[in-house]
């Protein structure tokens, strides 16, 4: 199994759930920006994935591209993509992508993910924000070595 797609939205990190108490009931909810991004991307991915959820082990390869800020648009700034080492952090971006993949029905549960490779960039000049996703099935050989479609 191999599935590749690009979500043409600026990446949003998974926000922390908020909790309110009404009467004696506690209610947890996601921040509006997180929920809107999650719902939109899930709908897009679901429209592209027409099969049953994959149930075996998978590797997930993620590339997050953010629009380049004005401070990096000077002539002396390098062309092409630049690594982004600032907020939102890669861990929370990865959590969001994993939740989208599960909610869209590509895989059954995120505990199936045995390998994650993720990169976070500012895009080239004029490049818009997006998330590139690749999900590949993995298997064990007789030597107990994991074999995935896009080896490191």
DOGULO-314849 format. One record per residue: residue in three letters; z, x, y of N, C-alpha, C in turn. Coordinates in steps of 0.02 Angstrom, whole numbers. Last residue first. Example, Ala and Ser with C-alpha at 12.3 -4.5 7.8 and 13.67 -1.06 7.14 Angstrom:
// residues 2
residuo: Ser, n.z: 354, n.x: 642, n.y: -112, ca.z: 357, ca.x: 684, ca.y: -53, c.z: 394, c.x: 645, c.y: 2
residuo: Ala, n.z: 390, n.x: 660, n.y: -284, ca.z: 390, ca.x: 615, ca.y: -225, c.z: 390, c.x: 660, c.y: -165
***
This chain:
// residues 152
residuo: Unk, n.z: 214, n.x: 763, n.y: 245, ca.z: 231, ca.x: 807, ca.y: 301, c.z: 206, c.x: 878, c.y: 288
residuo: Unk, n.z: 93, n.x: 645, n.y: 183, ca.z: 143, ca.x: 697, ca.y: 174, c.z: 152, c.x: 741, c.y: 235
residuo: Unk, n.z: 59, n.x: 501, n.y: 173, ca.z: 47, ca.x: 544, ca.y: 232, c.z: 98, c.x: 600, c.y: 231
residuo: Unk, n.z: 93, n.x: 426, n.y: 58, ca.z: 23, ca.x: 433, ca.y: 77, c.z: 10, c.x: 482, c.y: 133
residuo: Unk, n.z: 216, n.x: 513, n.y: -39, ca.z: 196, ca.x: 461, ca.y: 7, c.z: 125, c.x: 476, c.y: 31
residuo: Unk, n.z: 322, n.x: 549, n.y: -164, ca.z: 252, ca.x: 557, ca.y: -146, c.z: 233, c.x: 498, c.y: -102
residuo: Unk, n.z: 467, n.x: 640, n.y: -204, ca.z: 437, ca.x: 581, ca.y: -173, c.z: 366, c.x: 596, c.y: -152
residuo: Unk, n.z: 503, n.x: 704, n.y: -361, ca.z: 481, ca.x: 720, ca.y: -293, c.z: 448, c.x: 658, c.y: -264
residuo: Unk, n.z: 538, n.x: 708, n.y: -494, ca.z: 583, ca.x: 674, ca.y: -447, c.z: 567, c.x: 694, c.y: -375
residuo: Unk, n.z: 442, n.x: 749, n.y: -579, ca.z: 486, ca.x: 802, ca.y: -553, c.z: 537, c.x: 774, c.y: -502
residuo: Unk, n.z: 361, n.x: 640, n.y: -600, ca.z: 406, ca.x: 660, ca.y: -654, c.z: 456, c.x: 714, c.y: -633
residuo: Unk, n.z: 369, n.x: 557, n.y: -438, ca.z: 333, ca.x: 586, ca.y: -495, c.z: 384, c.x: 610, c.y: -546
residuo: Unk, n.z: 392, n.x: 404, n.y: -354, ca.z: 423, ca.x: 464, ca.y: -382, c.z: 378, c.x: 491, c.y: -436
residuo: Unk, n.z: 312, n.x: 341, n.y: -204, ca.z: 328, ca.x: 339, ca.y: -275, c.z: 359, c.x: 405, c.y: -296
residuo: Unk, n.z: 280, n.x: 231, n.y: -65, ca.z: 301, ca.x: 296, ca.y: -93, c.z: 315, c.x: 286, c.y: -167
residuo: Unk, n.z: 167, n.x: 157, n.y: 53, ca.z: 209, ca.x: 153, ca.y: -7, c.z: 223, c.x: 223, c.y: -33
residuo: Unk, n.z: 179, n.x: 161, n.y: 229, ca.z: 145, ca.x: 186, ca.y: 170, c.z: 193, c.x: 181, c.y: 110
residuo: Unk, n.z: 143, n.x: 108, n.y: 389, ca.z: 189, ca.x: 98, ca.y: 333, c.z: 151, c.x: 115, c.y: 269
residuo: Unk, n.z: 134, n.x: 152, n.y: 555, ca.z: 101, ca.x: 160, ca.y: 491, c.z: 155, c.x: 152, c.y: 437
residuo: Unk, n.z: 111, n.x: 111, n.y: 724, ca.z: 151, ca.x: 102, ca.y: 663, c.z: 108, c.x: 113, c.y: 602
residuo: Unk, n.z: 128, n.x: 147, n.y: 891, ca.z: 84, ca.x: 155, ca.y: 834, c.z: 128, c.x: 154, c.y: 771
residuo: Unk, n.z: 154, n.x: 62, n.y: 1036, ca.z: 188, ca.x: 87, ca.y: 977, c.z: 138, c.x: 89, c.y: 920
residuo: Unk, n.z: 128, n.x: 93, n.y: 1213, ca.z: 111, ca.x: 63, ca.y: 1148, c.z: 155, c.x: 93, c.y: 1094
residuo: Unk, n.z: 78, n.x: 96, n.y: 1385, ca.z: 130, ca.x: 99, ca.y: 1333, c.z: 107, c.x: 64, c.y: 1270
residuo: Unk, n.z: -80, n.x: 173, n.y: 1433, ca.z: -28, ca.x: 121, ca.y: 1436, c.z: 21, c.x: 128, c.y: 1378
residuo: Unk, n.z: -141, n.x: 312, n.y: 1518, ca.z: -128, ca.x: 282, ca.y: 1453, c.z: -70, c.x: 232, c.y: 1460
residuo: Unk, n.z: -150, n.x: 376, n.y: 1641, ca.z: -185, ca.x: 313, ca.y: 1633, c.z: -173, c.x: 279, c.y: 1566
residuo: Unk, n.z: -124, n.x: 532, n.y: 1569, ca.z: -135, ca.x: 497, ca.y: 1632, c.z: -175, c.x: 433, c.y: 1619
residuo: Unk, n.z: -42, n.x: 503, n.y: 1410, ca.z: -89, ca.x: 540, ca.y: 1453, c.z: -96, c.x: 501, c.y: 1518
residuo: Unk, n.z: 131, n.x: 450, n.y: 1392, ca.z: 60, ca.x: 449, ca.y: 1379, c.z: 21, c.x: 495, c.y: 1426
residuo: Unk, n.z: 273, n.x: 527, n.y: 1331, ca.z: 242, ca.x: 497, ca.y: 1390, c.z: 168, c.x: 502, c.y: 1377
residuo: Unk, n.z: 335, n.x: 495, n.y: 1162, ca.z: 294, ca.x: 529, ca.y: 1212, c.z: 288, c.x: 490, c.y: 1277
residuo: Unk, n.z: 414, n.x: 523, n.y: 1012, ca.z: 420, ca.x: 487, ca.y: 1075, c.z: 384, c.x: 527, c.y: 1130
residuo: Unk, n.z: 401, n.x: 495, n.y: 837, ca.z: 389, ca.x: 538, ca.y: 895, c.z: 390, c.x: 495, c.y: 957
residuo: Unk, n.z: 461, n.x: 494, n.y: 669, ca.z: 452, ca.x: 460, ca.y: 733, c.z: 444, c.x: 512, c.y: 789
residuo: Unk, n.z: 466, n.x: 456, n.y: 505, ca.z: 444, ca.x: 509, ca.y: 550, c.z: 427, c.x: 474, c.y: 616
residuo: Unk, n.z: 565, n.x: 420, n.y: 368, ca.z: 545, ca.x: 399, ca.y: 435, c.z: 524, c.x: 461, c.y: 473
residuo: Unk, n.z: 582, n.x: 367, n.y: 203, ca.z: 559, ca.x: 421, ca.y: 247, c.z: 538, c.x: 391, c.y: 313
residuo: Unk, n.z: 622, n.x: 253, n.y: 142, ca.z: 649, ca.x: 315, ca.y: 116, c.z: 629, c.x: 376, c.y: 158
residuo: Unk, n.z: 654, n.x: 88, n.y: 163, ca.z: 625, ca.x: 146, ca.y: 198, c.z: 660, c.x: 209, c.y: 174
residuo: Unk, n.z: 722, n.x: -14, n.y: 107, ca.z: 666, ca.x: 12, ca.y: 69, c.z: 638, c.x: 76, c.y: 100
residuo: Unk, n.z: 808, n.x: -65, n.y: 199, ca.z: 837, ca.x: -16, ca.y: 153, c.z: 783, c.x: 13, c.y: 106
residuo: Unk, n.z: 743, n.x: -164, n.y: 269, ca.z: 736, ca.x: -95, ca.y: 294, c.z: 771, c.x: -44, c.y: 250
residuo: Unk, n.z: 655, n.x: -275, n.y: 159, ca.z: 716, ca.x: -254, ca.y: 192, c.z: 708, c.x: -182, c.y: 216
residuo: Unk, n.z: 519, n.x: -307, n.y: 130, ca.z: 572, ca.x: -356, ca.y: 119, c.z: 634, c.x: -339, c.y: 160
residuo: Unk, n.z: 382, n.x: -278, n.y: 245, ca.z: 427, ca.x: -257, ca.y: 191, c.z: 483, c.x: -308, c.y: 186
residuo: Unk, n.z: 314, n.x: -369, n.y: 325, ca.z: 277, ca.x: -313, ca.y: 295, c.z: 316, c.x: -285, c.y: 236
residuo: Unk, n.z: 373, n.x: -472, n.y: 396, ca.z: 359, ca.x: -482, ca.y: 325, c.z: 317, c.x: -428, c.y: 293
residuo: Unk, n.z: 419, n.x: -465, n.y: 522, ca.z: 349, ca.x: -485, ca.y: 514, c.z: 330, c.x: -494, c.y: 441
residuo: Unk, n.z: 547, n.x: -415, n.y: 501, ca.z: 540, ca.x: -485, ca.y: 523, c.z: 468, c.x: -510, c.y: 515
residuo: Unk, n.z: 515, n.x: -281, n.y: 467, ca.z: 548, ca.x: -326, ca.y: 419, c.z: 537, c.x: -398, c.y: 438
residuo: Unk, n.z: 455, n.x: -233, n.y: 585, ca.z: 419, ca.x: -228, ca.y: 520, c.z: 449, c.x: -275, c.y: 469
residuo: Unk, n.z: 558, n.x: -255, n.y: 677, ca.z: 494, ca.x: -290, ca.y: 685, c.z: 456, c.x: -290, c.y: 618
residuo: Unk, n.z: 654, n.x: -165, n.y: 630, ca.z: 668, ca.x: -237, ca.y: 630, c.z: 605, c.x: -278, c.y: 636
residuo: Unk, n.z: 587, n.x: -44, n.y: 654, ca.z: 605, ca.x: -63, ca.y: 586, c.z: 619, c.x: -138, c.y: 581
residuo: Unk, n.z: 580, n.x: -46, n.y: 795, ca.z: 518, ca.x: -47, ca.y: 755, c.z: 533, c.x: -69, c.y: 683
residuo: Unk, n.z: 718, n.x: -39, n.y: 826, ca.z: 677, ca.x: -96, ca.y: 847, c.z: 615, c.x: -102, c.y: 804
residuo: Unk, n.z: 751, n.x: 86, n.y: 773, ca.z: 784, ca.x: 26, ca.y: 748, c.z: 744, c.x: -37, c.y: 765
residuo: Unk, n.z: 671, n.x: 168, n.y: 855, ca.z: 657, ca.x: 164, ca.y: 783, c.z: 689, c.x: 102, c.y: 752
residuo: Unk, n.z: 736, n.x: 154, n.y: 976, ca.z: 666, ca.x: 133, ca.y: 971, c.z: 647, c.x: 123, c.y: 897
residuo: Unk, n.z: 859, n.x: 211, n.y: 942, ca.z: 856, ca.x: 139, ca.y: 957, c.z: 785, c.x: 112, c.y: 957
residuo: Unk, n.z: 816, n.x: 346, n.y: 923, ca.z: 852, ca.x: 309, ca.y: 870, c.z: 847, c.x: 234, c.y: 882
residuo: Unk, n.z: 763, n.x: 389, n.y: 1044, ca.z: 719, ca.x: 379, ca.y: 987, c.z: 752, c.x: 338, c.y: 932
residuo: Unk, n.z: 828, n.x: 309, n.y: 1192, ca.z: 828, ca.x: 361, ca.y: 1141, c.z: 788, c.x: 339, c.y: 1080
residuo: Unk, n.z: 738, n.x: 266, n.y: 1341, ca.z: 780, ca.x: 248, ca.y: 1284, c.z: 773, c.x: 299, c.y: 1228
residuo: Unk, n.z: 803, n.x: 423, n.y: 1402, ca.z: 814, ca.x: 355, ca.y: 1379, c.z: 750, c.x: 315, c.y: 1383
residuo: Unk, n.z: 711, n.x: 572, n.y: 1351, ca.z: 756, ca.x: 534, ca.y: 1395, c.z: 763, c.x: 464, c.y: 1367
residuo: Unk, n.z: 603, n.x: 659, n.y: 1317, ca.z: 671, ca.x: 671, ca.y: 1294, c.z: 720, c.x: 637, c.y: 1342
residuo: Unk, n.z: 444, n.x: 652, n.y: 1267, ca.z: 491, ca.x: 615, ca.y: 1310, c.z: 561, c.x: 623, c.y: 1282
residuo: Unk, n.z: 305, n.x: 762, n.y: 1269, ca.z: 365, ca.x: 737, ca.y: 1235, c.z: 413, c.x: 706, c.y: 1285
residuo: Unk, n.z: 151, n.x: 703, n.y: 1331, ca.z: 208, ca.x: 748, ca.y: 1343, c.z: 268, c.x: 719, c.y: 1305
residuo: Unk, n.z: -26, n.x: 698, n.y: 1307, ca.z: 41, ca.x: 671, ca.y: 1297, c.z: 94, c.x: 724, c.y: 1305
residuo: Unk, n.z: -136, n.x: 759, n.y: 1438, ca.z: -118, ca.x: 740, ca.y: 1370, c.z: -47, c.x: 711, c.y: 1367
residuo: Unk, n.z: -102, n.x: 892, n.y: 1557, ca.z: -140, ca.x: 834, ca.y: 1534, c.z: -118, c.x: 818, c.y: 1462
residuo: Unk, n.z: 44, n.x: 944, n.y: 1650, ca.z: -5, ca.x: 951, ca.y: 1596, c.z: -40, c.x: 885, c.y: 1579
residuo: Unk, n.z: 49, n.x: 952, n.y: 1829, ca.z: 77, ca.x: 927, ca.y: 1766, c.z: 24, c.x: 929, c.y: 1711
residuo: Unk, n.z: -21, n.x: 983, n.y: 1942, ca.z: 4, ca.x: 1039, ca.y: 1902, c.z: 37, c.x: 1017, c.y: 1836
residuo: Unk, n.z: -48, n.x: 859, n.y: 1999, ca.z: -104, ca.x: 899, ca.y: 1971, c.z: -79, c.x: 955, c.y: 1926
residuo: Unk, n.z: 73, n.x: 735, n.y: 1948, ca.z: 48, ca.x: 786, ca.y: 1994, c.z: -8, c.x: 826, c.y: 1960
residuo: Unk, n.z: 136, n.x: 641, n.y: 1872, ca.z: 65, ca.x: 631, ca.y: 1885, c.z: 36, c.x: 681, c.y: 1934
residuo: Unk, n.z: 270, n.x: 636, n.y: 1851, ca.z: 231, ca.x: 677, ca.y: 1805, c.z: 155, c.x: 668, c.y: 1814
residuo: Unk, n.z: 323, n.x: 546, n.y: 1939, ca.z: 343, ca.x: 616, ca.y: 1948, c.z: 305, c.x: 663, c.y: 1901
residuo: Unk, n.z: 278, n.x: 422, n.y: 1891, ca.z: 245, ca.x: 453, ca.y: 1948, c.z: 262, c.x: 526, c.y: 1956
residuo: Unk, n.z: 278, n.x: 422, n.y: 1709, ca.z: 307, ca.x: 407, ca.y: 1775, c.z: 271, c.x: 446, c.y: 1830
residuo: Unk, n.z: 165, n.x: 356, n.y: 1590, ca.z: 188, ca.x: 417, ca.y: 1624, c.z: 217, c.x: 398, c.y: 1693
residuo: Unk, n.z: 220, n.x: 235, n.y: 1472, ca.z: 179, ca.x: 252, ca.y: 1530, c.z: 208, c.x: 313, c.y: 1566
residuo: Unk, n.z: 252, n.x: 295, n.y: 1306, ca.z: 276, ca.x: 262, ca.y: 1366, c.z: 228, c.x: 280, c.y: 1424
residuo: Unk, n.z: 232, n.x: 276, n.y: 1137, ca.z: 200, ca.x: 303, ca.y: 1197, c.z: 223, c.x: 261, c.y: 1256
residuo: Unk, n.z: 288, n.x: 321, n.y: 980, ca.z: 303, ca.x: 280, ca.y: 1039, c.z: 271, c.x: 314, c.y: 1099
residuo: Unk, n.z: 243, n.x: 316, n.y: 818, ca.z: 230, ca.x: 353, ca.y: 879, c.z: 240, c.x: 305, c.y: 937
residuo: Unk, n.z: 301, n.x: 325, n.y: 651, ca.z: 302, ca.x: 291, ca.y: 716, c.z: 285, c.x: 339, c.y: 772
residuo: Unk, n.z: 293, n.x: 290, n.y: 484, ca.z: 274, ca.x: 339, ca.y: 534, c.z: 265, c.x: 302, c.y: 600
residuo: Unk, n.z: 386, n.x: 264, n.y: 341, ca.z: 365, ca.x: 234, ca.y: 405, c.z: 353, c.x: 290, c.y: 454
residuo: Unk, n.z: 370, n.x: 240, n.y: 168, ca.z: 378, ca.x: 287, ca.y: 223, c.z: 352, c.x: 253, c.y: 285
residuo: Unk, n.z: 455, n.x: 139, n.y: 44, ca.z: 402, ca.x: 153, ca.y: 92, c.z: 421, c.x: 209, c.y: 139
residuo: Unk, n.z: 481, n.x: 64, n.y: -118, ca.z: 500, ca.x: 113, ca.y: -67, c.z: 441, c.x: 129, c.y: -21
residuo: Unk, n.z: 429, n.x: -112, n.y: -136, ca.z: 446, ca.x: -45, ca.y: -159, c.z: 467, c.x: 1, c.y: -102
residuo: Unk, n.z: 384, n.x: -236, n.y: -90, ca.z: 453, ca.x: -231, ca.y: -114, c.z: 474, c.x: -161, c.y: -136
residuo: Unk, n.z: 299, n.x: -310, n.y: 46, ca.z: 299, ca.x: -257, ca.y: -4, c.z: 371, c.x: -245, c.y: -24
residuo: Unk, n.z: 270, n.x: -485, n.y: 68, ca.z: 308, ca.x: -424, ca.y: 87, c.z: 308, c.x: -374, c.y: 30
residuo: Unk, n.z: 98, n.x: -535, n.y: 44, ca.z: 169, ca.x: -544, ca.y: 30, c.z: 206, c.x: -480, c.y: 52
residuo: Unk, n.z: -20, n.x: -523, n.y: 183, ca.z: 1, ca.x: -518, ca.y: 113, c.z: 76, c.x: -535, c.y: 106
residuo: Unk, n.z: -64, n.x: -510, n.y: 312, ca.z: -77, ca.x: -573, ca.y: 278, c.z: -53, c.x: -574, c.y: 206
residuo: Unk, n.z: -30, n.x: -449, n.y: 463, ca.z: -10, ca.x: -438, ca.y: 394, c.z: -15, c.x: -504, c.y: 357
residuo: Unk, n.z: -63, n.x: -497, n.y: 589, ca.z: -105, ca.x: -445, ca.y: 560, c.z: -90, c.x: -434, c.y: 485
residuo: Unk, n.z: 33, n.x: -588, n.y: 623, ca.z: -37, ca.x: -611, ca.y: 624, c.z: -84, c.x: -560, c.y: 591
residuo: Unk, n.z: 145, n.x: -508, n.y: 621, ca.z: 139, ca.x: -559, ca.y: 570, c.z: 67, c.x: -585, c.y: 566
residuo: Unk, n.z: 126, n.x: -433, n.y: 738, ca.z: 123, ca.x: -400, ca.y: 672, c.z: 112, c.x: -451, c.y: 616
residuo: Unk, n.z: 143, n.x: -535, n.y: 834, ca.z: 80, ca.x: -497, ca.y: 831, c.z: 72, c.x: -465, c.y: 762
residuo: Unk, n.z: 274, n.x: -577, n.y: 807, ca.z: 219, ca.x: -625, ca.y: 802, c.z: 152, c.x: -589, c.y: 796
residuo: Unk, n.z: 344, n.x: -459, n.y: 835, ca.z: 347, ca.x: -488, ca.y: 767, c.z: 288, c.x: -536, c.y: 757
residuo: Unk, n.z: 321, n.x: -446, n.y: 972, ca.z: 292, ca.x: -396, ca.y: 925, c.z: 292, c.x: -422, c.y: 853
residuo: Unk, n.z: 393, n.x: -560, n.y: 1019, ca.z: 322, ca.x: -550, ca.y: 1034, c.z: 289, c.x: -503, c.y: 983
residuo: Unk, n.z: 526, n.x: -539, n.y: 972, ca.z: 488, ca.x: -599, ca.y: 954, c.z: 413, c.x: -590, c.y: 964
residuo: Unk, n.z: 557, n.x: -414, n.y: 1033, ca.z: 561, ca.x: -423, ca.y: 960, c.z: 519, c.x: -483, c.y: 938
residuo: Unk, n.z: 546, n.x: -446, n.y: 1169, ca.z: 503, ca.x: -394, ca.y: 1139, c.z: 500, c.x: -403, c.y: 1063
residuo: Unk, n.z: 647, n.x: -545, n.y: 1180, ca.z: 577, ca.x: -560, ca.y: 1199, c.z: 529, c.x: -510, c.y: 1166
residuo: Unk, n.z: 762, n.x: -473, n.y: 1141, ca.z: 739, ca.x: -531, ca.y: 1102, c.z: 667, c.x: -548, c.y: 1117
residuo: Unk, n.z: 769, n.x: -375, n.y: 1243, ca.z: 764, ca.x: -356, ca.y: 1172, c.z: 735, c.x: -413, c.y: 1132
residuo: Unk, n.z: 785, n.x: -455, n.y: 1357, ca.z: 727, ca.x: -409, ca.y: 1352, c.z: 715, c.x: -388, c.y: 1279
residuo: Unk, n.z: 906, n.x: -524, n.y: 1328, ca.z: 843, ca.x: -560, ca.y: 1337, c.z: 782, c.x: -515, c.y: 1327
residuo: Unk, n.z: 1012, n.x: -456, n.y: 1197, ca.z: 991, ca.x: -460, ca.y: 1267, c.z: 921, c.x: -491, c.y: 1273
residuo: Unk, n.z: 1064, n.x: -564, n.y: 1062, ca.z: 1031, ca.x: -503, ca.y: 1086, c.z: 1015, c.x: -512, c.y: 1160
residuo: Unk, n.z: 1228, n.x: -627, n.y: 1017, ca.z: 1158, ca.x: -636, ca.y: 1038, c.z: 1130, c.x: -569, c.y: 1063
residuo: Unk, n.z: 1360, n.x: -710, n.y: 933, ca.z: 1326, ca.x: -648, ca.y: 949, c.z: 1253, c.x: -663, c.y: 969
residuo: Unk, n.z: 1502, n.x: -804, n.y: 964, ca.z: 1429, ca.x: -806, ca.y: 956, c.z: 1400, c.x: -739, c.y: 977
residuo: Unk, n.z: 1651, n.x: -869, n.y: 900, ca.z: 1618, ca.x: -811, ca.y: 930, c.z: 1544, c.x: -816, c.y: 914
residuo: Unk, n.z: 1748, n.x: -1012, n.y: 932, ca.z: 1690, ca.x: -984, ca.y: 897, c.z: 1663, c.x: -924, c.y: 936
residuo: Unk, n.z: 1839, n.x: -1082, n.y: 999, ca.z: 1866, ca.x: -1034, ca.y: 951, c.z: 1810, c.x: -1001, c.y: 911
residuo: Unk, n.z: 1759, n.x: -1089, n.y: 1148, ca.z: 1811, ca.x: -1123, ca.y: 1109, c.z: 1842, c.x: -1071, c.y: 1063
residuo: Unk, n.z: 1658, n.x: -959, n.y: 1134, ca.z: 1657, ca.x: -1028, ca.y: 1160, c.z: 1706, c.x: -1068, c.y: 1117
residuo: Unk, n.z: 1631, n.x: -795, n.y: 1173, ca.z: 1676, ca.x: -840, ca.y: 1137, c.z: 1674, c.x: -908, c.y: 1172
residuo: Unk, n.z: 1498, n.x: -681, n.y: 1143, ca.z: 1535, ca.x: -726, ca.y: 1187, c.z: 1579, c.x: -769, c.y: 1144
residuo: Unk, n.z: 1425, n.x: -523, n.y: 1129, ca.z: 1466, ca.x: -575, ca.y: 1097, c.z: 1501, c.x: -615, c.y: 1151
residuo: Unk, n.z: 1269, n.x: -438, n.y: 1106, ca.z: 1323, ca.x: -460, ca.y: 1149, c.z: 1361, c.x: -516, c.y: 1113
residuo: Unk, n.z: 1198, n.x: -298, n.y: 1024, ca.z: 1213, ca.x: -369, ca.y: 1025, c.z: 1273, c.x: -384, c.y: 1071
residuo: Unk, n.z: 1105, n.x: -177, n.y: 1115, ca.z: 1166, ca.x: -193, ca.y: 1077, c.z: 1179, c.x: -268, c.y: 1080
residuo: Unk, n.z: 927, n.x: -168, n.y: 1094, ca.z: 987, ca.x: -174, ca.y: 1134, c.z: 1047, c.x: -191, c.y: 1090
residuo: Unk, n.z: 808, n.x: -58, n.y: 1043, ca.z: 850, ca.x: -112, ca.y: 1019, c.z: 915, c.x: -113, c.y: 1060
residuo: Unk, n.z: 689, n.x: -18, n.y: 1173, ca.z: 740, ca.x: 0, ca.y: 1124, c.z: 780, c.x: -61, c.y: 1103
residuo: Unk, n.z: 517, n.x: -45, n.y: 1187, ca.z: 584, ca.x: -65, ca.y: 1210, c.z: 633, c.x: -48, c.y: 1154
residuo: Unk, n.z: 356, n.x: 18, n.y: 1234, ca.z: 413, ca.x: 15, ca.y: 1187, c.z: 479, c.x: -3, c.y: 1222
residuo: Unk, n.z: 234, n.x: -86, n.y: 1303, ca.z: 278, ca.x: -29, ca.y: 1316, c.z: 339, c.x: -35, c.y: 1272
residuo: Unk, n.z: 113, n.x: -140, n.y: 1185, ca.z: 166, ca.x: -158, ca.y: 1232, c.z: 208, c.x: -95, c.y: 1243
residuo: Unk, n.z: 19, n.x: -151, n.y: 1075, ca.z: 1, ca.x: -131, ca.y: 1143, c.z: 50, c.x: -158, c.y: 1195
residuo: Unk, n.z: 43, n.x: -85, n.y: 924, ca.z: 70, ca.x: -138, ca.y: 966, c.z: 61, c.x: -116, c.y: 1038
residuo: Unk, n.z: -65, n.x: -48, n.y: 795, ca.z: -42, ca.x: -26, ca.y: 861, c.z: -18, c.x: -88, c.y: 899
residuo: Unk, n.z: -55, n.x: -9, n.y: 618, ca.z: -67, ca.x: -54, ca.y: 675, c.z: -43, c.x: -20, c.y: 739
residuo: Unk, n.z: -76, n.x: 2, n.y: 443, ca.z: -76, ca.x: 35, ca.y: 508, c.z: -89, c.x: -16, c.y: 562
residuo: Unk, n.z: -21, n.x: 14, n.y: 281, ca.z: -31, ca.x: -32, ca.y: 336, c.z: -25, c.x: 7, c.y: 402
residuo: Unk, n.z: -42, n.x: 28, n.y: 109, ca.z: -43, ca.x: 63, ca.y: 172, c.z: -59, c.x: 12, c.y: 227
residuo: Unk, n.z: 0, n.x: 42, n.y: -59, ca.z: 0, ca.x: 0, ca.y: 0, c.z: 0, c.x: 44, c.y: 62
***
